[in-house]
Amino acid sequence: MTAGLSAVHLLGFTLVMASGLLSGLRWLGAILIERPVSEVMSAASTALAVGCCISIATGILLVIPRAPGAAANEFFRAKMLLLTALLAFHVIQRRRAARASGAQTATWVGALGLALNLALALSASAFILLE
């Protein structure tokens, strides 16, 4: 049961990471420059929403048996904090993208988004590997 939940949790995590990578690289102007930022952010937001729903549902089921230990784990707390920050960042930047025109890029937005995604991936990996 745990293996199956972990596999589905990883699928959700993959969607979250892919959405962050897609939107971050678009803001940097590295990919899909012929597409408006708002269009790319819309697709990334869909992937992020689906990935978060999957990750949250399976994550709750995975952590319930060991909730006290997970809550005390600094990597788990960092993972939750970074996930919250990434979601807030994505919502704010989606609103910004809706106001952007054409192929406008903002390198700091892309760089910060990619850094948040990398930090989330590292903290999630550390939680699993160093627990």
C-alpha positions as CSV (number, residue, x, y, z in Angstrom):
1,M,0.0,0.0,0.0
2,T,2.8,2.4,0.9
3,A,4.6,1.7,-2.3
4,G,1.6,2.5,-4.4
5,L,0.9,5.7,-2.5
6,S,4.5,6.7,-2.9
7,A,4.4,6.1,-6.6
8,V,1.2,8.2,-7.0
9,H,2.8,10.9,-4.7
10,L,5.8,11.0,-7.0
11,L,3.5,11.5,-10.0
12,G,2.0,14.5,-8.3
13,F,5.4,15.8,-7.3
14,T,6.5,15.4,-10.9
15,L,3.6,17.5,-12.1
16,V,4.4,20.2,-9.5
17,M,8.1,20.3,-10.6
18,A,7.2,20.3,-14.3
19,S,4.8,23.2,-13.9
20,G,7.5,25.2,-12.1
21,L,10.1,24.3,-14.7
22,L,7.8,25.3,-17.5
23,S,6.8,28.6,-16.1
24,G,10.3,29.5,-14.8
25,L,11.9,28.8,-18.2
26,R,9.2,30.8,-20.0
27,W,9.7,33.8,-17.7
28,L,13.4,33.6,-18.5
29,G,12.6,33.5,-22.2
30,A,14.4,30.2,-22.6
31,I,11.4,28.3,-24.1
32,L,8.2,28.9,-25.8
33,I,9.0,32.6,-26.5
34,E,6.5,32.6,-29.4
35,R,3.7,32.0,-26.8
36,P,2.4,34.7,-24.5
37,V,3.4,34.3,-20.9
38,S,-0.2,34.2,-19.8
39,E,-0.9,31.2,-22.1
40,V,2.1,29.2,-20.7
41,M,1.2,30.2,-17.1
42,S,-2.3,28.9,-17.7
43,A,-1.1,25.5,-18.8
44,A,1.5,25.4,-15.9
45,S,-1.3,26.4,-13.4
46,T,-3.4,23.4,-14.5
47,A,-0.5,21.0,-14.0
48,L,0.3,22.6,-10.7
49,A,-3.3,22.3,-9.4
50,V,-3.5,18.6,-10.5
51,G,-0.1,17.8,-9.1
52,C,-0.9,19.6,-5.7
53,C,-4.2,17.8,-5.4
54,I,-2.5,14.4,-6.0
55,S,0.5,15.2,-3.7
56,I,-1.6,16.6,-0.9
57,A,-4.0,13.7,-0.9
58,T,-1.3,11.0,-1.0
59,G,1.0,13.0,1.3
60,I,-1.6,13.1,4.0
61,L,-2.1,9.3,3.7
62,L,1.6,8.7,3.8
63,V,2.4,11.0,6.7
64,I,-0.5,10.1,9.1
65,P,1.2,6.9,10.5
66,R,4.3,8.9,11.3
67,A,3.0,12.4,11.8
68,P,4.9,13.3,15.1
69,G,8.2,12.2,13.5
70,A,7.5,14.1,10.3
71,A,6.5,17.2,12.1
72,A,9.8,17.1,14.0
73,N,11.8,16.6,10.9
74,E,13.4,19.8,9.6
75,F,13.5,18.6,6.0
76,F,9.7,17.9,6.1
77,R,9.0,21.3,7.6
78,A,11.2,22.9,4.9
79,K,9.4,21.0,2.2
80,M,6.0,22.2,3.5
81,L,7.2,25.8,3.8
82,L,8.8,25.7,0.3
83,L,5.6,24.2,-1.2
84,T,3.5,26.9,0.3
85,A,5.9,29.6,-0.9
86,L,6.0,28.1,-4.4
87,L,2.2,28.0,-4.6
88,A,1.9,31.6,-3.4
89,F,4.6,32.7,-5.9
90,H,2.9,30.9,-8.7
91,V,-0.5,32.5,-7.9
92,I,1.1,36.0,-7.8
93,Q,3.0,35.4,-11.1
94,R,-0.1,34.1,-12.8
95,R,-1.8,37.4,-12.1
96,R,1.2,39.2,-13.3
97,A,1.3,37.1,-16.5
98,A,-2.4,38.0,-17.2
99,R,-1.3,41.7,-17.3
100,A,1.8,41.0,-19.4
101,S,1.7,41.6,-23.1
102,G,3.2,39.5,-25.9
103,A,6.5,37.8,-25.2
104,Q,7.5,40.0,-22.2
105,T,9.9,38.2,-19.9
106,A,11.2,39.0,-16.5
107,T,14.4,37.1,-15.7
108,W,14.2,37.6,-12.0
109,V,10.8,36.0,-11.9
110,G,12.0,33.0,-13.8
111,A,15.2,32.7,-11.7
112,L,13.3,33.0,-8.4
113,G,10.7,30.4,-9.5
114,L,13.4,28.0,-10.6
115,A,15.2,28.5,-7.4
116,L,12.1,27.7,-5.4
117,N,11.5,24.6,-7.4
118,L,15.1,23.4,-6.9
119,A,14.9,24.1,-3.2
120,L,11.6,22.2,-3.0
121,A,13.0,19.2,-4.9
122,L,16.1,19.1,-2.7
123,S,14.2,19.3,0.6
124,A,11.7,16.6,-0.6
125,S,14.6,14.4,-1.6
126,A,16.4,15.0,1.7
127,F,13.3,14.2,3.7
128,I,13.0,10.8,1.9
129,L,16.7,9.9,1.9
130,L,17.8,11.3,5.3
131,E,14.7,10.5,7.4
